[in-house]
Structure formats: C-alpha cells, structure tokens
Amino acid sequence: MTLTLEQLRADVADCLGEAPDDIPADENLADLGLDSVRIMTLLEGWRRTHGVETSFVDLAERPALDAWAALLGVRPS
C-alpha cells in the first residue's frame, strides 16, 4: 500500500487531534504540537503499513508535510 499525501495529512491530523484540512502542507508541524514521540509513532506506523524506510532524524529536521512528502516519495492524493 503506497502512502499518499492525503493519508500522510490524515495521520498527522489524527495524531494532533486536528482536522486534516487544518494542517497546511508547509506548516512547521512542531508549531502545531507535533513532538518527537508523535513523530516516532507516525514513523513506526508508516514503516509497518507502507514500508517507509526513512529515519526519525530525517523527519525531525524538516517537520512539514511537503518536506515529508518529498522525502518519503509520497504520491499526490
């Protein structure tokens, strides 16, 4: 199963208790409350479900949906 931008946004929104439409693609997710524990939780889920092979550090260095989409090779929804 390939990870899409729509799924990426939905997973982050769920983790933050927000609506997906409230998560801008270029917003720093740390400013929205995404911390290291939540990043690890998301990453582990994506590894299991989607075969993601990136590191926590890569995600933590650029915490925005558009940066993660590029890093993860996410296809448009």
Secondary structure in CASP SS format (residue, H / E / C, confidence):
PFRMAT SS
TARGET T0000
AUTHOR 0000-0000-0000
METHOD secondary structure of the structure
MODEL  1
M C 1.00
T C 1.00
L C 1.00
T E 1.00
L H 1.00
E H 1.00
Q H 1.00
L H 1.00
R H 1.00
A H 1.00
D H 1.00
V H 1.00
A H 1.00
D H 1.00
C H 1.00
L H 1.00
G C 1.00
E C 1.00
A C 1.00
P H 1.00
D H 1.00
D H 1.00
I C 1.00
P C 1.00
A C 1.00
D C 1.00
E C 1.00
N C 1.00
L H 1.00
A H 1.00
D H 1.00
L H 1.00
G C 1.00
L C 1.00
D C 1.00
S H 1.00
V H 1.00
R H 1.00
I H 1.00
M H 1.00
T H 1.00
L H 1.00
L H 1.00
E H 1.00
G H 1.00
W H 1.00
R H 1.00
R H 1.00
T H 1.00
H H 1.00
G C 1.00
V C 1.00
E C 1.00
T C 1.00
S C 1.00
F H 1.00
V H 1.00
D H 1.00
L H 1.00
A H 1.00
E H 1.00
R C 1.00
P C 1.00
A C 1.00
L H 1.00
D H 1.00
A H 1.00
W H 1.00
A H 1.00
A H 1.00
L H 1.00
L H 1.00
G C 1.00
V C 1.00
R E 1.00
P C 1.00
S C 1.00
END
